[in-house]
Amino acid sequence: MSAMNANALFIGSNSSDSYHQAIQLPEEIKRVLRNADKEIRVTVRQAANLVTQAGKEMSLATNKYREARQEPLSLEVRFLRQGGTVYKTDINPAHLPPQQSDLDDGIYVKTSFLSHDEPGLASRKLFKLVEEALRPLCERKGWRLEKKNTCIRVELDNTKHIDLPLYAIPDEEFISLKESLRDASGYSMDMACSNMQNILERHKNLRIPTDRVMLAHREFGWVHSDPRALHDWFEEQFNRYGPQLRRQCRYLKGWRDFFFSSGGPSSVTLMVCAANTYRLGKIKAEDDRDDLAFMHITENLPEMFNREITNPVLSDAPSLNDWDDLERQQFVNATQTLHSHVDGALNGHYIVDITVERLQKALGERVPNRPDLVKAFPKSFEIKRQNVVTSALPQVRRTTSG
């Protein structure tokens, strides 16, 4: 129990605004990102088809292919969205710009397409192929291509971008996924592709083994990475601990965006920390109180940031908080300040204006300036409540199950 109840400032009601409502990504922004992503998909598919057609023509015209009886070069691509869009934890950034709303869409290819080159060379060629395919589209739309170590970024304007990580999966897994999708959905792969995300949600058995999914990296060639496995892990936590956990993830991302105009702990790191707080039994919020749950999470963040935060699905992956000493201290200090503001908002006083003021210091002015939504529970109320509970105890007959 806390001295102050600020739950309505976090989650609100039908008749009041709230922090949770204020950080929601507007539907118009979602629509713009989805439409741009559809154009990107069409463009990349067309480029893949041209590669496949060129491979067929070469196989017919080149003696080397005929003599070696090699299969013509073929490029098939599949797309799977990932990140906050799929987790349903995306939020509207606090500082637009330099921060940006984003959408992540993974591009998957067969491993055999890359087998003609060394791994590092193959990853670079795949990056180049997709970049060259998208360049005319970006020039026509006024978008900007940006090279990241683990993705291609298409910046739509100074407030929105789409990230395209590139993945390779073994041919047999690619084919198995294709056949399984046809069996499960009743559609051909071409028809099912646009609806793949929904199909994968319904058919958990269509997962590819985690150690068989490789992410293209500009420096290291290929690294293990499976966004589907991580998505499943988060969905398991959301199902176990309810919608409050999903909201807590949004609150933490909202704090990060408010406190750090750029950079800060990654969204995955914050979400894993929130889930781990529930898993360790450290959430003691009563009556589904978002304010208390957030206070308990912020209380545990400094210690979590000081220890290794492991990837929950990839044991050989780098720590999620693989920061240098200076960065680690900066993030720990930031979480200590966060908890100080939140704890100070809910405890140590009975003044509703102070609660609002301190929560706005922690999370920004998207916390509504509504002292009337805050409730105070002075000590006299607590003593009275405890006496009522104590007097009622003799009327309760304890039983044991057998």
Residue, then its C-alpha position, 0 to 999 in steps of 0.5 A: m500500500s502507498a500513501m497516494n493512489a495515482n493509478a488514474l494518472f497512469i491508466g485513466s478511466n472512461s472520463s479522464d485522460s491518462y499517461h497511457q493514452a498520451i503515449q499511444l502511437p496515433e493510428e495515422i502514424k501506424r497507417v503511414l508506416r504500414n503503407a510504406d512497408k507494403e511498397i517496400r515489400v512489393t519492390v523487394r519481391q520484384a527485385a528477387n523475381l528479377v534475380t531468379q529470372a536472370g539465374k534461369e536465363m544464365s543456366l540456359a545460356t552458360n555451358k558451366y551450368r549445363e555441364a555442372r548440372q547446377e541449379p539456377l540461382s533463385l531468390e525467394v523472400r519472405f517477410l515477418r514484422q517484429g518489434g514493438t508493432v508485433y508486441k503491441t508495445d509501440i509508443n509515440p516518442a517523446h521528442l519528435p525529432p530527433q526520435q522517430s516512430d518506427l516499424d521493423d520488418g524482417i526479410y528472410v531468404k534461403t541459406s542456399f542463395l548465399s552458399h556461393d560465397e563466404p559468409g561475410l561476402a554473402s551478407r554484404k551482397l545481400f545488403k547491397l542487393v536489397e539496397e539497390a532494389l530500394r534506391p529508386l523507390c526511395e528517390r521517387k518517394g523522397w525517402r532516405l536509405e541508411k546503413k545500420n550494422t544489422c539492418i537497412r533503414v528507410e527513413l520516411d521523414n525526420t519522424k518516421h523510419i522502417d528497419l529491414p533486418l535480413y535473415a537466412i534460414p536453411d532451405e529445408e526449414f524454408i520449404s517446410l515452413k512453406e508447406s506447413l503454411r499451405d497445409a495450415s491455412g489452405y492457401s498457397m504461399d503467395m496468397a498466405c505471405s501477406n497474412m503470414q503474421n496472423i498464421l504464425e500466431r495461430h500455429k506455434n508449431l511452425r517455428i524454426p529452431t532458434d539456432r538455425v536462424m541467422l541475422a546478416h551483420r555488416e561487420f561479423g557476417w552472420v550471427h544467431s538471432d531469432p525474433r520469432a522465438l523472442h516474440d513467443w517468450f514475450e507473449e508467454q509473459f503477457n499471457r501469464y501476467g496479463p495486460q498490466l505487463r504490456r502497459q508497464c513495458r510501454y511506461l518504461k519506453g515512455w520514460r526512456d524516450f522522455f529522459f534520453s532525447s537519443g539513445g538509452p537502454s534498448s526496448v528489449t532490455l526494458m521489456v525483459c526487465a519488466a517481465n523479470t520483475y513479475r517472474l521474480g515475484k517482486i510486483k506487489a501491486e494491489d487491485d491491478r494498480d499500475d502506479l504501484a507496479f511501476m514503482h516496484i519495477t523502477e525499484n528493481l531496475p538499478e540492480m538489474f542494470n548492474r547485473e548481466i541481463t541475458n537474452p531469454v531465448l538465446s543463451d549464446a547471445p551477448s548480454l542485453n546490457d553489454w554496455d561500457d562502464l560509463e554507459r552503465q553508470q549513466f543508465v543506473n543513475a537514470t533509473q535511480t533518479l526515476h525510482s526516487h521520483v516515482d517513490g516520492a510521488l506515492n509515499g512520504h506525503y499526502i499532497v495530491d499536487i506533489t504526486v502529479e509534480r513528481l510523476q511529471k518529473a519522472l515521465g514528462e508532461r504527458v502525465p496529465n496535470r490532474p491532481d483531482l485524479v489522485k487519492a490520498f490515504p493518510k495514516s488515520f485511514e490506514i489505522k482505521r482500515q487495519n482495525v476493521v480487518t482485525s475485528a473481522l478476523p474472528q468471524v473467518r473459519r480457516t480450513t485446509s484442503g485435503 
